[in-house]
Amino acid sequence: MANPIIQVQGVHKEYGRGKKTVHALKNINIEIMPGEFVAVVGPSGCGKSTLLHVMAGLEQPTDGRVLLDGVDVTLISERDLPKVRAQKIGFVFQAFLLIEDLTAYENVEAVLWPIKDLSKAKQEDMTLDVLREVDMLERRDHFPRQMSGGEQQRVAIARALVNNPPILFCDEPTGNLDSKTGESILKIISRLNKEKGMTVVLVTHNEELTKYAKRVLRMKDGAIISDR
């Protein structure tokens, strides 16, 4: 039997001190298996984005442990964390966060620049492959200002996938898109989950999007109140 690819063990996350302490996460325990598509839903301020950031190693928990593919990211130094994240995860944000002065191709390829043992030809092949995967190959020479919101998010997904990570974290990826465009983005993510076996963790406040998930975690006031 496969081991969990994500393990969250007794995680707490607090902000502030004394009377101003905010308990963003309260004793979170989760195991996610390889290839699962998990949606995390709940009202604004319930802690779902904080949970995603802690899972991805973008924030450290106040207490508890997070293991990604067997690696305890809570024990890794700030210097080494980016390398681990580059190997283990892709991250798609609500804001597309593309670099305005780079083309679609360059925005994706930039993720590969720090990898010294990759030839230029290999970088090009990997970049073109993921742009083709999200149907943005014909727009590869366009800058973000020349693309629609949906096209920018497709490029952002390609950027998250170019390293072929086993885990894809999505933080409100349709939040800045109209419903039709949002549906098309979720269909891409769902296809990646089904065809590539990629583990997907999606944070959303949109109940409609939970239909793509195999499992739904519901949060309220920093705690998981339902897992089914």
N, C-alpha and C positions, 0 to 999 in steps of 0.2 A: 504493500500500500504506500502511496506517495506521502511524503511529509508536507506539512503546510508551507506555502511559499511566503506567507505573511503571518507573523505571530505577534499579537499585542498582549502583553502580560501585566496586569495590575497598573495600568497607566493612569496617572493623574497629571493634570496640567493646571498650574495656577499663575495668575498675573497679579502684580501688586503685592502689598503687604498689609498686615493688621486688618483694620475694619474695611479697607479698600480692596481686600483680596477677592479676586474673581476666580471661582472654581470652574474653569472652562471644560475640563474633562474629569470624570469621577470614576475611578476604578474600572477602566475599560479592559475587557478581556475578549479577544477575537482570534480565531484561526481561519485563514482563507487558503483554500487548496489551489494548486496550479490549474489554470484554465477556468476558474470561476469568474462570473461577471456579477459583481456585488454593487448594489446601489445603496448609498447612505443618504437618507432623507430626514427632513425635520424643518421646523420653522427657523427663520433668521435668528442667529445668535445662540443656537442650541449646541454649538461646538463641532458641527460636522466638518467644516473646513479646517479647524484646528486639528481634529483627528487625522484628516488626510495629510496635513503638513507634518505631523508627528510621525505618521506611518512612513512617509517618504524621507524622513531624516532632514527636513527643512527646518524643523524646530525640535528642540530637545524636551522630553517630558520632565516634569518636576520630580516624578517618581515612576518607577516601573521600567519595563524593557520592551524594545521593538526589534524583532528579527526579520530581516529580509533575505529569503532564500538561505536561511541558516546563519546569516551574519548579523550579530548584535550591533545595530547602528548607534545605540546609546553609549557604546564603549569606544567608538572610533573618534579620533581627534578631528577638530575642525579642518585641519589641513588635508586629511585623508578622505573626509566625507564626500567631496565632489567626485573623486575617482570611483568610490563605491556606488554613488548615485548614477554615474554615467554607465556603469556596468549593469546595474540592476533595474533601473526604472526609466520610464518616459513620463513627462508631466505636461498636461494640457490645461491651460488656465482660461478663466473667463475672458480676461483681457488677452489679446492675441500675443502681445509682447514681442512682435517682430521688430527687427532693426530697420528703421525707415530708409537708411541709405544703402541697404543691401537688397538685391533682387530675391525673388522666391528661392531660386537655386542657391544663392550665397547664404541666405538665412538658414537653410537646412545644412549645407556643407560646413558651415562654421562650427557646428557641433563636433565635427571630425578633425578640425585643425589641430587640436592639442595631441592627437594620437600619432606619435612620431613614427610608428612602424607601419603606417598605412601609406601606400604610394598614392600619388596624385590620381593615377588612373583608377585605383580601387575606390578612392574617395568619390570620384565622379560616378562610377558605377553604382555605388551605394546610394548616392544622392538622387540620381535619376530613377533608380528603382522605387524609392519611397514616394517621389513625386508622381510617378506613374500609378502607384498604389492608391493615391488619393485623387487621381484624375486631375492633376495640376501640371502635367508635363508641358503642355502647350503654353502655360503661363509662367514658365520658369524664369524668363528674363524680365518679368514685370516687378515693379517695386510695390510695397504695400499700399501706397496711395493710389495705385492704379487697379487695385483689387477690391471686390466687395467684401463685406464682413465674413460671409461664408467661405470665400476663397482664402481669405487670410487665416481662418481657422483650419482649413484644410492644410495650408502650409505649416501651421503650428503643429498639427498632428504629424505631418511628415517629419518635422524637426524632432518630435518626441520619439519617432520610430526608427530614425536612421541608424541608431546603434543596435537595433534589434533587441531591445530590452525585454526581459520576461514579464515585467509588470508595467501596466499603464495606469497612472493616476490622472483622473479628470476632475477638475474643480469648477463646477458650473460651466461646462464647455459651451452650452447653448445660451448662456445668460444674456449675451449681447446680440443675439440673432433672432429674426422672426421665426415663427413656429415652423414654417415649411422648411426653411434653411436648417433650423435646429434638428428637425427630423432627419434630414439628409446626413448631417454630421453624425448623429447617433447610429445611423445605418452603417456608416463606415466603421465606427468603433465596434459595433456588434459583429460585423463581418470579420474584422481582425481577431476578435475573440473566438469566433467559430472556426475560421479557416486556419489561423496560425496558433490557436491554443493559448493566446496571450491572456494573462490574468488582468482583469479590468476592475478598478475600484472607482466608481462614479459618485461624486457628491452633487446633489441637486435638490432644489425645493419644488421642482416640477413633478407632480405625481404621475403625469402622463409618460414620463421617461422611464419609470420603473418597469414598464412592460418589456424592456430590453434586457433586464437583469434576471438572473436565475435565483438571486437571493437579495432580500431587502432588509437593511438594518435601519430601524427608526430611532431617532434621538430626540431627547427633550432635556433641557437644563443640564447638559454635559454628560448625560448617561444614556446608555442604550436601553430602550424600553421594549423593543421587539426585534427578533431575529428570525426571519422565516423565508 
